[in-house]
Amino acid sequence: MTKIVLMIPLLLFASAAAAQDNAQQSACARDVSRFCRAKMNDGDMVVLGCLKENRSKLSKACSKVLAENNQ
C-alpha cells in the first residue's frame, strides 16, 4: 500500500511535465513548420538551431519558450 501512495506524486509530476512539454511543442509548432520545415527530419537539435536562426521572426509564444529554456 505504501508503494502505491509513494508512486502517486511521481505519476502526477510526470504527467505535469508531459503536459508542459506538449504546451511548449504546441507553442513552436507553427514556427517550425513555417521556418524549419526542410529540417524537421534532421533531429531536434537541428530544428532548435533553425528556430534560433529565425528568432526575430518567431511568434511571441515560441520566443518565450526558447527564453524559458535558456535557448
C-alpha positions as CSV (number, residue, x, y, z in Angstrom):
1,M,0.0,0.0,0.0
2,T,2.8,2.4,0.8
3,K,4.4,1.8,-2.6
4,I,1.2,2.9,-4.3
5,V,0.9,6.0,-2.1
6,L,4.6,6.9,-2.9
7,M,4.0,6.4,-6.6
8,I,1.1,8.8,-6.9
9,P,3.1,12.0,-6.5
10,L,5.7,10.7,-9.0
11,L,2.9,10.0,-11.6
12,L,1.4,13.4,-11.1
13,F,4.8,15.0,-11.5
14,A,5.5,13.0,-14.7
15,S,2.1,13.9,-16.2
16,A,2.5,17.6,-15.3
17,A,6.0,17.5,-17.0
18,A,4.5,15.9,-20.1
19,A,1.7,18.4,-20.3
20,Q,4.3,21.2,-20.1
21,D,6.3,19.6,-22.9
22,N,3.2,19.4,-25.1
23,A,2.4,23.0,-24.4
24,Q,5.9,24.1,-25.4
25,Q,5.8,22.0,-28.5
26,S,2.5,23.5,-29.5
27,A,3.8,27.0,-28.9
28,C,6.5,26.4,-31.6
29,A,4.8,24.0,-34.0
30,R,3.6,26.7,-36.4
31,D,7.1,28.4,-36.4
32,V,8.8,25.1,-37.0
33,S,6.6,24.3,-40.0
34,R,6.9,27.8,-41.3
35,F,10.6,28.4,-40.9
36,C,12.2,25.0,-40.4
37,R,10.1,22.6,-42.5
38,A,13.1,21.4,-44.5
39,K,15.0,20.5,-41.4
40,M,12.2,18.7,-39.5
41,N,13.6,15.2,-40.2
42,D,17.1,16.2,-39.2
43,G,16.6,15.9,-35.4
44,D,15.6,18.1,-32.6
45,M,18.9,19.9,-32.2
46,V,18.9,20.9,-35.9
47,V,15.4,22.2,-35.6
48,L,16.3,24.1,-32.4
49,G,19.2,25.7,-34.3
50,C,16.9,26.7,-37.1
51,L,14.5,28.3,-34.6
52,K,17.4,30.2,-33.1
53,E,18.5,31.4,-36.5
54,N,15.0,32.7,-37.1
55,R,14.4,34.1,-33.6
56,S,13.4,37.6,-34.9
57,K,10.6,36.1,-36.9
58,L,9.2,33.7,-34.3
59,S,5.9,34.1,-32.6
60,K,5.9,35.6,-29.1
61,A,4.8,32.2,-27.6
62,C,7.7,30.3,-29.2
63,S,10.2,33.0,-28.3
64,K,9.1,32.8,-24.7
65,V,9.5,29.0,-24.7
66,L,13.1,29.4,-26.0
67,A,13.9,32.1,-23.5
68,E,12.4,30.0,-20.6
69,N,14.6,27.1,-21.6
70,N,17.7,29.3,-21.9
71,Q,18.0,29.0,-25.7
